[in-house]
Amino acid sequence: MSLIYKFMDKLEEFYIWLDDRLKATILSSVRVITYPSIANVQANLGMATTIMFLVTIVTGLPLLIYYRPTPWSAAYDSIKYITEEITFGALLRGVHYHASNGMVLLSILHAIYVFFKRLYKGRFDFLWLTGVVLMVLTVLAAFTGYVLIFNDRAVEAQTIMLGITEAIHPLVKSLMAGTGLTDRALRLYAFHIAIIPTILLALLSVHLPRAIRISIPVITVIFASLFLATGIWPAELGPKFDPAGTPIFMPPEWYFLWIFTLLRTWAPVIYVGVLAPGLLVVLMMIAPWIDTGRRPKLTDRPEMAIIGISSIVYFIYLTLRGLSGVGPPAQQVMPVEVIGVLIGTVLASTAFFKLITPMLLNGAKKPKKKIQAYLPLNTATGLIAAIVLVQGVLFYAFANAFIMGNSKLVSLNIGLILMGLGMSQHVYAIAVKPPTEVKN
Amino acid sequence: MTKRPDEIQGEPIETETAGDLSRRTFLKMLMGVSAVMSTLTFAPLANFFIAPPVKENKDRKKIGNTKDLPEGSTRIFFYPGDESSHRSFLTHLPAEYLEEAQEEGTGQFISDGFVAFNTVCPHLQCPIELPDDDAFICPCHGGFFSIIDGTVLGGPAPRPLPAIRLEIDKASGDIYAAELIGKIGYGRD
């Protein structure tokens, strides 16, 4: 035991030495704050998005070893090889895929939280602007990723991208298309692995605040959910693209379903494929300046509430609508329906926030109860011991799955073990330290 | 910050009894076990970096014809695959070498006057030069190998050149590489 203590002492000495030396670097300008007690998920969404980005980098770099961008037919073969031949290739692909999806989803939720908490006012309007650009780039990074598979679905998405970029300007199209399928593959690859990530990193440096708040249990649970998702839904491979064949049409990834619905109104592409998404981006960008409310409460700024709620409801409607009537052949979505739902949503939310909410709010205000989580040390010790015991069993299952070469079970077990760690971290945090009072 | 009762009263009070302290240590140890287990689960993922071995083609491969190779000439071929480490020499030995081999009993790889060796130096994998007189010479660090049986005549190489068993079709004169004898590349074995 004394050897362990000696080792720990040396480790601490090294940590102090390293900490001192790092104070002379750029890192000293970043303050990392860990939450003292309870995990606050909604305020950690930005941090979670960043973590997802880091995960896509960490899982994406090893994939570069085996992925072959050109010629285009080798791209599909190399992904098939990664998925079927390489140990944990499917696992790494799955985590990469789910992290990219998670990054898109979390960036949207992060934006919604900032919008409704009115955190984009004052000095933070710049962060909001960079955030909107980051969101667009995130979607582009995810898009250029799933078109690199060169299965039927990927090439379909590529051709639709070419159509939309051509509607902007033929030059934009030739930027993405190049001289042919292989050249396009290399271009998309360059965008995916170098150009977009570099811009993302650069913008991230002017988006992240100086004081970074991280919640360790939340991070652990995010990791866990990625592995769990990979164990349950592996990343798709699909049939290889055949230039001579007629592929069965498949809807795009979920974050493009709304544009897919709009395109099926058969309106000119320039309106539904370019201007409509552009309008959304512009609306988001000017939000801090059209928001004149004094307080974050929605009843104090009903106009922003109407814009926000109706945008979200309309987005969800368009997304879900994208999944029905896919065909083949894909059915037209009547323009009357799309416009009608838009008007209906705006009217309904206007009525809600201008008429109904003021009436409801005449009553007395209820004081908000603060959640105080605190566990006696005994209970916490028992809980953590139980978790560690379960983790031990899971670890045995994990080792077995690894020996048997069952990648899916390995992924599930990693997810469950990490979930246990997240839970024990949370219990530890609320048990060891007494709850701190948050001043508003 | 809410203050614990012992902090409010001013004087620091020893609240942690011996039992409490050991419980905290126990809790920390449990957390450590949990963290170590979780970290260990990532270790096997490093296997991703190791590509599965390429299945080697052990079929015999036509590498030349007796008519194209006069006595004393050498040609380059690749066996068993097309990798740079599969570079090999096929040599038609002059008559005096055949006699020498017969005298010394070193002709185990010779068939009908032909002999073939993998020519990647077992020292540090340099490609060996075409035969000069009765030896293969490695240009990198000066290894010498016998042209008759591939044994090390001098230099740093730890073991002889791998030989390739030949099969010759008497009727057509086609020469086939049939088997690799020995290990290609670096290392003692």
Interface residues (C-beta under 8 A of the other chain):
Chain A: P62 I65 Y66 E85 I86 T87 F88 G89 L91 L92 T220 L377 N378 A380 T381 I384 A385 I387 V388 Q391 G392 F395 F398 F402 V410 N413 I414 I417 L418 G420 L421 S424 Q425 Y428 A431 V432 P434 P435 T436 E437
Chain B: M1 T2 R4 D20 R23 R24 F26 L27 L30 M31 V33 S34 A35 M37 S38 L40 T41 F42 P44 L45 N47 F48 F49 I50 A51 P52
